Amino acid sequence: MTRRLAALACLALATRMAFAADCPSDLPPTGALIGEGLLDKDTPDAKRQELAHLLLCSAVAGNANSMDVAGSLYRWGPRHPAHVFEEDHDKARDLLNGAAAQGRLGAMLKLAELELADGHAREAMIWVQIEHAYYQTHDYAKKEGGDTIAGAGYFTMLLKRVNDALGPVDDQKLIADVNTRMAGLEKLGAAHPWHKPDGPGLGNLHRPASFRLAPITNTERDEGSYAQYFIEVAPNGDISRRWLIDAYPEPSSGMRLARAVEQMHWDPLKPGEKDMRYALMPVSMSSIRHGYKVEGS
């Protein structure tokens, strides 16, 4: 039950030993690595390899943003538009476990999708239950929510897909397994505590009264679509740049949902402040209507 949590600790130790001579003591934030061209295909290969190495250094050091991003890049491999790493689901699991230990809901959902795709329906159900528990215990759980806006909602249909794959289950045993996993995550999270980033936050999100969206596929309509972006927010509150990190059903779904991201704005900085701000931002068809939980900055 805690196999992946233990594996993450072993991976971190092995990676620290391998990187010890190469990792700088003062690592740049994830946003700086992405902003310098990590996910841009026109960045020279040598520069991208350097940025990818620093991303892994940052992930091993416990940066939740870096673990989340690197986990996605390993999950998709060449299918990701950026194609930074080769596909490696074991590395993806270990990195996403680390991000999940710091309460990252997006990492929990990615783990559910990864396990479901690999035929591990029970593991997928455990992550769905953990994500739901974390979501409900934080103040961003929306009572007025609902998960349908265009066809079925992503979160509702993820649970349905997992249930269909899993079949009958002993509920009490499942609850016990979920509680055990959550206890393991808490221990792992204590070993890599979250540190509030320096600098100004994003403030409030300002959305248009209605969104102009790109056409969606039948699968996106019937099962819901979901995407996660790393965003750069300018001093005036505009999203000046955005990079696709992950998506369901496929990366191209994220390219279509990107139109919604481009129509959003955040609070501007105070006069005289010129910092660029960064965050991981999830978007689903239902969240366009009901709201967001932005993770990290």
LUMTOR-566687 format. One record per residue (C-alpha): x, y, z. Coordinates in steps of 0.5 Angstrom, whole numbers, padded with zeros to 4 digits, always signed. Each point is the difference from the previous one (the first is absolute). Layout:
XYZ;...
//
This chain:
+0000+0000+0000;+0006+0005+0001;+0004-0003-0005;+0000+0006-0004;+0002+0005+0006;+0006-0005+0002;+0002+0000-0007;+0000+0008-0001;+0004+0000+0006;+0005-0005-0003;+0000+0004-0006;+0001+0007+0003;+0006-0003+0004;+0003-0003-0007;-0001+0006-0004;+0003+0005+0006;+0006-0005-0001;+0000+0000-0007;-0001+0008-0001;+0004+0002+0006;+0006+0002-0004;-0004+0004-0005;-0006+0003+0004;+0001+0007+0002;-0001+0002+0007;-0005+0006-0002;-0005-0003-0005;-0004+0005-0004;-0008-0001+0001;-0004-0004-0005;-0003+0006-0003;+0007+0002-0002;+0002-0006-0003;-0006+0000-0004;+0000+0007-0002;+0007-0001-0003;-0002-0005-0005;-0001-0007+0004;-0006-0002-0004;+0001+0004-0006;+0002-0004-0006;+0004+0006-0003;+0005+0000+0006;+0007-0003-0002;+0000-0007+0002;+0006+0001+0004;-0004+0006+0004;-0006-0005+0001;+0004-0006+0002;+0004+0005+0006;-0007+0003+0002;-0003-0007+0000;+0006-0002+0005;-0002+0006+0004;-0007-0002+0000;+0002-0007+0003;+0004+0003+0005;-0005+0004+0002;-0005-0006+0001;+0005-0004+0004;+0001+0006+0004;-0008+0000+0002;-0003+0005-0005;-0007-0002-0001;-0001+0004-0006;+0007-0003-0003;-0003-0007+0002;-0007+0001-0003;+0003+0003-0007;+0006-0006+0000;-0005-0005+0001;-0005+0002-0005;+0006+0001-0005;+0002-0008+0002;-0007-0002-0001;-0001+0002-0007;+0007+0000-0003;+0000+0001-0007;-0008+0001+0000;+0001+0007+0004;+0001+0006-0005;+0007+0002+0003;+0002-0008+0001;+0006+0002+0005;+0000-0007+0003;-0001-0007-0003;-0006-0003+0003;+0001-0004+0006;-0006-0001+0005;+0004-0003+0006;+0004+0007+0000;-0007+0004-0001;-0003-0004+0006;+0006+0002+0004;+0000+0007-0001;-0008+0001+0000;+0000-0004+0007;+0005+0005+0002;-0005+0006-0002;-0006-0003+0002;+0003-0001+0007;+0000+0008+0000;-0007+0000-0001;+0000+0001-0008;-0007-0002-0002;+0003+0000-0007;+0005-0005+0001;-0005-0005+0003;-0005+0001-0006;+0006-0002-0004;+0002-0006+0004;-0007-0002-0001;+0000+0000-0007;+0007-0003+0000;-0002-0006+0004;-0007-0001-0004;+0004+0001-0007;+0005-0006+0003;-0006-0004+0002;+0001+0001+0007;-0007+0002+0002;+0000-0001+0007;+0006+0005+0001;-0004+0004-0005;-0006+0000+0005;+0005+0001+0006;+0002+0007-0003;-0006+0002-0002;-0003-0001+0007;+0006+0004+0003;-0001+0006-0005;-0007+0000+0002;+0002+0000+0007;+0005+0006+0000;-0005+0004-0005;-0005-0001+0005;+0004+0002+0006;+0002+0007-0003;-0003+0006+0000;+0000+0000-0008;-0006-0006+0000;-0006+0004-0003;-0007-0002+0003;-0003+0003-0006;+0004-0004-0005;-0002-0005-0005;+0004-0004-0005;-0004+0001-0006;+0001+0006-0005;+0001-0003-0007;-0002-0008+0000;+0003-0003+0006;+0005+0003+0005;+0007-0003+0000;+0000-0001+0008;-0007-0004+0000;+0002-0004-0006;+0007-0002+0002;-0003-0003+0006;-0005-0004-0005;+0006-0002-0004;+0004-0003+0006;-0007-0003+0003;-0001-0003-0006;+0007-0003-0001;+0000-0002+0008;-0006-0004+0000;-0003-0002+0007;+0004+0002+0006;+0000-0001+0007;-0001+0007+0003;+0003-0001+0007;+0006-0003-0003;+0001+0006-0005;-0001+0005+0005;+0005-0003+0005;+0005+0000-0006;-0002+0007-0002;+0002+0002+0007;+0006-0004+0001;+0002+0004-0007;-0001+0007+0003;+0003-0002+0006;+0006-0001-0004;+0000+0006-0004;+0000+0004+0006;+0006-0003+0002;+0003+0001-0006;-0002+0007+0000;+0003+0002+0006;+0006-0002-0003;-0001+0005-0005;-0004+0005+0003;-0003+0005-0004;+0003+0007+0000;-0004+0006-0002;+0003+0004-0006;+0003+0007+0001;-0003+0005-0004;-0007+0003-0001;-0005-0005-0001;-0005+0000-0006;-0006+0003+0003;-0007-0001-0002;-0002-0003-0007;-0004+0004-0005;-0004-0004-0005;-0004+0003-0006;-0007-0001+0000;+0000-0005-0005;+0006-0004-0003;+0001-0001-0008;+0003-0007+0000;+0003-0005-0006;-0004-0005-0002;+0000-0007+0004;+0000-0007-0002;-0005-0005+0002;+0004-0003+0005;+0001+0006+0003;-0007+0002+0000;-0002-0007+0003;+0005-0001+0005;+0002+0007+0002;+0007+0003-0002;+0005+0003+0005;+0007+0003-0001;+0005+0003+0005;+0005+0006-0003;+0006+0004+0003;-0002+0007+0000;+0004+0007+0000;-0004+0005+0002;+0002+0007-0001;+0000+0006+0004;-0006+0003-0003;-0004-0007+0002;+0000-0003-0007;+0002-0007-0002;+0006+0002-0004;+0003-0007-0001;-0003-0007+0001;+0003-0007-0001;-0004-0007+0000;+0002-0004+0005;-0005-0006+0000;-0007-0001-0003;-0006-0005-0001;-0001-0004-0004;+0006+0002-0004;+0005+0006+0000;-0004+0003-0006;-0006+0001+0005;+0004+0004+0003;+0002+0004-0006;-0008+0001-0001;-0001+0002+0007;+0006+0005+0000;-0005+0005-0003;-0004+0001+0006;+0007+0001+0004;+0001+0006-0005;-0006+0004+0002;+0001+0000+0008;+0004+0005+0004;+0002+0001+0007;+0001+0006+0005;+0005+0005-0003;+0006+0001+0005;+0001+0007+0004;+0003+0006-0004;+0007-0001-0001;+0000-0008+0001;+0003-0003-0006;+0000-0007+0002;-0002-0006-0005;-0004-0005+0004;+0000-0008-0001;-0005-0005+0001;-0003-0007-0002;-0007+0001-0002;-0005-0005-0001;-0006+0001-0005;-0006-0005-0001;-0007+0001-0004;-0003+0001+0007;+0005+0004+0003;-0001+0005-0005;-0007+0001+0003;+0002-0001+0007;+0007+0002+0002;+0007-0002+0001;+0005-0003+0005;+0007+0003-0002;+0006-0004+0002;+0006+0003+0002;+0004+0007-0003;
//
